[in-house]
Amino acid sequence: MKDDHRKNSEPIPAQRRAMILERLRVLGSVSIAELSDYLRVSASTVRRDLDDLMEEGALERSHGGAVNPRRLLSTFEPANAATTATAQKMAIGMEAARRVTPGSSVILDAGSTVDAAARAVSALAVPLTVVTNSLSAAEICGASSMLRVIVVGGALRPKSGTLWGEPGQSFLCSLQADLCFLGAHAITEDIVTESSIEGADIKRSLMRAARHTILLADSSKFQPRSFCKVCDFHDLAELITDDGLPKSVRRSLEGTTLKLTVVPCAGA
């Protein structure tokens, strides 16, 4: 009877694997025995989950367990994201600004690459309406008298200038903007992912509020998938990235229907 209760209370595979990744984020490494006790499943079940996650590139196996090496921490936001690949982000932002026409409306997602686009858009010195959930993008665009800036409401993401949740998401449902410049935590094959449920949710709301969405992502974003799916490539109008993209990844992208724009960053 006790075994039957334990079996019925076991989490499903997707839940187990999410719990394993969260445990790795907190502890850095875990043993099979610890996970077996934590998840209330057998050691053989834990081994299968670890093997599957290793094949996806989400962790590395160690003797008797698993580790979460720094280069594979794609499930969570890197601490120095705002200061890396600066030249690439600037080039992507300038290219994105070329898609903007005077008098149009543009939605700006949060993130350092989209902030680069905000600077380039502000430098155009043309009348635009800008809607954003990013306090930094709002500040950048607010310095221009040519731009009407609307900041969606919501809760402030911890240690971030990002707003998510209500009332911002309800407000976005009433909009039909021309463009959305979207950021990404990770891009894997033809899927865009985010590190949190709330982050993925607000990105989807931003996308739905615009007629066309352009993904702005430097080449470092092409990595193992993160925790929550945002969208597929067929939901996007274009992807703008830099020429640091590995050749194999570029070939796979060119084989999709998504419009791909690669900006040169020589000497970056």
Beta strands, then each sheet from edge to edge (+ up, - down):
strand 1: 29-31
strand 2: 60-62
strand 3: 65-67
strand 4: 105-108
strand 5: 128-132
strand 6: 147-151
strand 7: 155-156
strand 8: 163-164
strand 9: 177-182
strand 10: 186-188
strand 11: 191-194
strand 12: 210-216
strand 13: 228-232
strand 14: 238-242
strand 15: 259-263
sheet 1: 1+ 3- 2+
sheet 2: 6+ 5+ 4+ 9+ 12+ 14+ 15+
sheet 3: 7+ 8-
sheet 4: 10+ 11- 13+
end
